[in-house]
Amino acid sequence: MKAKGLDDVIIVDNPPIALDIIRKRALTEIQEESLFICDLTDVIKKHRIWTQFLPRVIPFYAVKCNDSPMVLKILAALGTGFDCASKGEIKKVLDLGVPPSRIIYANPTKPNSHLSYAETSKVHMMTFDSEIELYKVKKLFPDAKLVLRIRCDAKKALCPLGEKFGCDPDIEAPTLINLAYELGLKMVGISFHVGSGCMDLSAYGRAIYTARKLFDYAARIGYYLTILDIGGGYPGDKGNNFVELSHSINAALDKYFPNDDVTIIAEPGRFYVSSAYTLACRIHSKREVVRDGKIINMMYFINDGVYGSFNCVLYDHQVPHPVPIENFKSEILPTSIWGPTCDALDQVCNDVLLPKMQIDDVLMFENMGAYTVPICSKFNGFPLPIVKYYLEKSYLAELLTLDGLNP
Ligand SMILES: Cc1ncc(COP(=O)(O)O)c(C=O)c1O
């Protein structure tokens, strides 16, 4: 069954089970390229979880995390906003028919040409964290709606961001608010990003409290801020602790921002896409490292690696979990899994225990939707992965009632 705007999507009657699909397709389709199974139903379910557990927070999906047109189209139809990091991402989202008011240009440092593009495209809302950017905005986009990004780091996160972005909330933030005011710029809010893949439940509460103090400071200067942007960092793997996290966020919002005069937004990335993507890779070579007659390392070489979909190992500090798609009864061995390139850095897994497998066997990796697809390269001449999109029929019916699903 085909649907308008979803031509590339395979519509199925029952919930798509990645393992079953991979088993069916493994023999014919996973040859040169690795294969992603993307369950768009999972993205829709995530949106429902978000709206149920963070009802006060409007999600602006972070496009950088996975810019697949199909994912963006579904989210646009569901009515999320978008966090864009560049002119290219802004264009991608606008081309889907999303109004500029549903975009935040959330890169605190902007090349002039990108800032001018935001101006001509009427994407007003943007973050900043330094004086230089304020002068740039004054010159190129004086009508912009500015959101000051402050630094509030989680104690533990997969990818801390605070060293690169976010001004010191106590020392620098008041100075920047004063300067924005002197320059006659429109400052509308405060944002933070506690770190991508946040593993510190109390981080958002601390940051929301810090933002509150700056709302109060700004009011004393003459700014009545209306936007609190609580950034990204929410977990998105299967079995994550998002619900627990949402309770601590809601408690802090209710304490420090009890009224609805402030619009609360967030920039979730991995939350929406991580669990929707499952990757299947084929073993094309293997090597046994034997000492004293015993295999001490079973090395498998597969058709995807850290220069392809597993770039998340290098850039996002992820630890992929390989699952054989058949129930092998063979001997369990200490195993390492390697990508196809000639680079020794191209290692997907080190020291995992797996049953002994053969050339052409297939491994499956779940939770592969975040910071994978947009960063893949063809390094060493290896092809990019194939992506197959699936959607359950009952969810399609709901989607088609929404605006925004245009071909
Ligand atoms: C400004 C900004 N917003 C949102 C995100 C998304 O973060 P996450 O995928 O952890 O939700 C990032 C990630 O780097 C970011 O830099």
The ligand as a Gaussian input file, in Angstrom:
#p B3LYP/6-31G(d) Opt

LIG

0 1
 C       22.183000      22.584000      20.215000
 C       21.799000      21.164000      20.288000
 N       20.510000      20.879000      20.521000
 C       20.067000      19.596000      20.577000
 C       20.940000      18.546000      20.393000
 C       20.388000      17.153000      20.453000
 O       20.851000      16.463000      21.565000
 P       20.285000      15.019000      21.897000
 O       20.383000      14.189000      20.669000
 O       21.139000      14.507000      22.996000
 O       18.863000      15.187000      22.356000
 C       22.309000      18.789000      20.191000
 C       23.252000      17.692000      20.052000
 O       24.447000      17.840000      19.870000
 C       22.752000      20.143000      20.129000
 O       24.032000      20.461000      19.904000

